[in-house]
Amino acid sequence: MEFSQSLKQNHLFRRLYRRGASAANRYLVLYCRRNGSGGNRVGLTVSAKLGHAVVRNRLRRRLREIYRLHEGAFCRGYDIVVVARGRAVDAEYRQLEQAYLALAGKLGLLQEAEP
């Protein structure tokens, strides 16, 4: 990821949950907050309730790939946490991609397309 880093510290996740803006749909919940730097930090949360390690890791890989492919469209300077919901396990890649981008658009994380 060219402009982004992983978000790993627990206190940063908790701060986003408490003070960040959020949006949700049937597959994902997205939290975001400005971080004051020139790049994004992205964290993923997939609960053990959603399945065994293979299932959770597949979902994480899909979500990371969606962000990686669309990284240029995201505004910079945000902490972003994506929380997977139960329906995300059975969702197809395109459904997850549409859900992810719709939530990012709702929170104003996507840059406007230039004419």
N, C-alpha and C positions, 0 to 999 in steps of 0.2 A: 504494500500500500504506500503510495508515493507521498501523500500529505498527511498520513494518519499513523497513530500509534495505538497499541492495545491499552485498554483501561483495565487495571488488575487490582488496584488497592481497594480493600473493602470500604474504607471511609469515604472514598470518592463515589462508590456505588450508593452508599447510604445517603450522602449529600444530594445526589441526583434524585433519589426516590423522594426525599423530603422537600427539596427546594426547586427541583426542575419542573419544566413544563412537560405534560404527558398527553399522549393520544393513544387510543386503543381501537382494535377491531377484532374480528373473530380469531385471527391467527397470532397476532403480536401486540405487545404494548411497547411504545417507544417513549423514552425519557430523554430530554435534552436540556442543556444549560450552557451558557457561554463560559469558556475557560480562560480567556484573556491571552491566548497564544495564537500563533499563526497556523496551527494545524488542529486536526480533530483527534480526539481520543475515543475509541469505540470499544464498548464492552458488550458481551453476550451473556445472557443468563438462560440456562435450560435446566429446569428442575429434574431431579431424579425421579419424580412422579411420572414423568413423561415416557420413561422406558429405560432399558438397559443402556450401557455405555455406547454400544454400537449405534443405537437409535439416536441418542443425544448428540454424539459426535457427528453423525451425518447431518443432523439439523444445524449444528454449529457451522459446519463446512459450507452448507448452502447459504446461510445468512452472511458469513464472511465473504463468500463469492459475490453475492448480490451487492454488498457494499463496495467491494473491490472494482466491479465492473462499472458502477455508477459513481465512483468516488469524485470524479471531476464535476459532477452536477451538484455536489453538496457544498454549502457555504462552509468556509473555514472558521476555526476558532470555537468549536463546540465540543463538549463532552456528550457522547451519545451512548445510551444503554438500550439494548433490545432484549425484551423478555419474551420468550416463546410461550405460547399457550398450548393447551392439549391438542387442539385441532391442527396445529402446525405440523405435527408428526405425520399425519396422513395427507397433508396438502402436497400438491404438485409444485414443482419449482416455479412455474409461471404464476401460480396463485400467491406464493410467498413473495415473489418479486413485486407483484402489483400491490400487495398489502403493505410491504415495506416502503415502497415509494409513495403510496397514498398517505401513509402516516407522516413521512418526512415532509411531504408537501403541505399537509395540514398544519405542521408545526413551523413552517417557514424555513426549513433547512435546505430546500432546493433553490439553486440560483435560477433566476429568470432566463429563459432562452433568448439569445440575442437574435434580432431579425436579420 
